[in-house]
Every structure is written in C-alpha cells, then in structure tokens.
Amino acid sequence: MQSPVDFANVLAEITDPIVMRNFIREILTPKEIDDFALRWQLVKELYRGDTQRTIAARHHISLCKITRGSKILKKKNSVTRNILDKHLKEEEIKQ
C-alpha cells in the first residue's frame, strides 16, 4: 500500500505552517485532529517526565492510550524522541 508513503511525502513537502494547518483541517476530521493533537500532548508530557497515571488522570483517559507513547520513547533511536529533543529545546530557547 503506497498511500501512507504518499501522504508522508506530501507532508514532508509542506514548509509553510499556514498551508500545513489548512491541509490538515481539510484532510482530517475534527475528531482525527483532536486525537492526533492529544497523542502529541501525551508524548510531550511523558518526555518531560510525567507519570502515565498522572497523565491519565489529567486528561481523563485510560492508561492504554498512553502506553504506546511510553513504548515509543523507550525505544533506542526513537524518531519521536529525537523530534521532541529538538522541539522542546527550541521551546526553551523562545522562553
């Protein structure tokens, strides 16, 4: 199936944040956007050291939703961890 590869390539070509936001709003449903945003928030909170139980209570979700992010961040050479390293350093610099 080529569709995920094609979609990833399209995302990689978009360099303008406004175009990216509009594309995401057009291609995904509001629920899909919310789910995606929550997943990103969960991995950021895990990365910062919050416990799974604390995150679950904060967002009123089950631990199962958080487990995937926890496993990803524990993996050696995790792409998500590398992105968070860069993203959160840039956030700190801006503050």
C-alpha positions as CSV (number, residue, x, y, z in Angstrom):
1,M,0.0,0.0,0.0
2,Q,1.5,3.3,-1.1
3,S,-0.9,5.7,0.5
4,P,0.9,6.2,3.8
5,V,4.1,6.8,1.9
6,D,2.5,9.2,-0.4
7,F,0.9,11.0,2.5
8,A,4.2,11.3,4.4
9,N,5.9,12.6,1.2
10,V,3.2,15.3,0.8
11,L,3.6,16.3,4.5
12,A,7.4,16.5,4.1
13,E,7.0,18.9,1.1
14,I,4.9,21.4,3.0
15,T,7.1,24.1,4.5
16,D,4.6,26.8,5.3
17,P,2.9,26.3,8.7
18,I,-0.3,28.0,7.5
19,V,-0.5,25.7,4.5
20,M,0.1,22.7,6.8
21,R,-2.7,23.7,9.2
22,N,-5.1,24.3,6.3
23,F,-4.2,20.9,4.7
24,I,-4.7,19.1,8.0
25,R,-8.1,20.7,8.5
26,E,-9.1,19.8,5.0
27,I,-7.9,16.2,5.0
28,L,-8.7,15.1,8.6
29,T,-11.9,15.2,10.6
30,P,-12.1,17.4,13.7
31,K,-12.1,14.2,15.8
32,E,-9.0,12.9,14.0
33,I,-7.2,16.2,14.6
34,D,-8.2,16.1,18.3
35,D,-6.9,12.5,18.6
36,F,-3.6,13.4,16.8
37,A,-3.2,16.5,19.0
38,L,-3.8,14.5,22.2
39,R,-1.3,11.8,21.1
40,W,1.3,14.6,20.6
41,Q,0.5,16.1,24.0
42,L,0.8,12.8,25.7
43,V,4.2,12.0,24.3
44,K,5.4,15.5,25.3
45,E,4.2,15.0,28.9
46,L,5.8,11.6,29.0
47,Y,9.0,13.1,27.6
48,R,9.0,15.8,30.3
49,G,8.8,13.1,33.0
50,D,5.1,13.0,33.9
51,T,3.9,9.5,35.0
52,Q,1.4,7.6,33.0
53,R,-1.1,7.7,35.9
54,T,-0.7,11.5,36.3
55,I,-1.3,12.0,32.5
56,A,-4.3,9.6,32.5
57,A,-5.9,11.5,35.4
58,R,-5.2,14.9,33.9
59,H,-6.8,14.0,30.6
60,H,-9.4,11.6,31.9
61,I,-8.2,8.8,29.7
62,S,-7.2,5.2,30.2
63,L,-3.6,4.1,30.7
64,C,-3.8,2.1,27.4
65,K,-3.9,5.4,25.4
66,I,-0.6,6.4,27.0
67,T,1.2,3.1,26.8
68,R,2.0,3.4,23.1
69,G,3.8,6.8,23.6
70,S,5.7,5.4,26.5
71,K,7.0,2.4,24.4
72,I,8.0,4.7,21.6
73,L,10.0,7.0,23.9
74,K,11.8,4.0,25.4
75,K,12.9,2.7,22.0
76,K,16.6,3.3,21.1
77,N,16.9,5.8,18.3
78,S,13.2,6.8,18.5
79,V,12.3,9.3,15.8
80,T,9.7,10.8,18.1
81,R,12.2,11.2,20.9
82,N,14.6,13.0,18.5
83,I,11.9,15.3,17.3
84,L,10.9,16.1,21.0
85,D,14.6,16.8,21.8
86,K,14.7,19.4,19.1
87,H,11.2,20.7,19.5
88,L,11.4,21.2,23.3
89,K,14.9,22.7,23.1
90,E,13.5,25.3,20.7
91,E,10.6,26.0,23.0
92,E,13.0,26.6,25.9
93,I,15.1,29.0,23.8
94,K,11.9,31.0,23.0
95,Q,11.0,31.4,26.7
